[in-house]
Amino acid sequence: MKNCFSFFKNENCEYFPCHKVHDSENFNCIFCFCPLYHLENCGGNYTVNERHIKDCSNCLLPHKPENYSFITDKLKK
């Protein structure tokens, strides 16, 4: 995908990709920090650690190009 309003890839970032993935070509950086993090029911694959902190290290929801609409729709609610 090319950089556009719903997709951006920053291969120059020192953390790219910030999650282990098989396909870094379609890794979307537009939501570098997930805007749904504060929601208990965010729709992503997260765990809560022993200190009761949300751990999203296994979640790719904001980094998949097809989830842009899901995130923006959820933010509108």
Secondary structure, DSSP 4 states (H G I P E B T S, - for coil): ---BTTB---TTSTTSSSS--S-GGG---TTSS-TTTT-TT-SS--EE-TTS-EE-TT--GGGSGGGHHHHHHHHH-
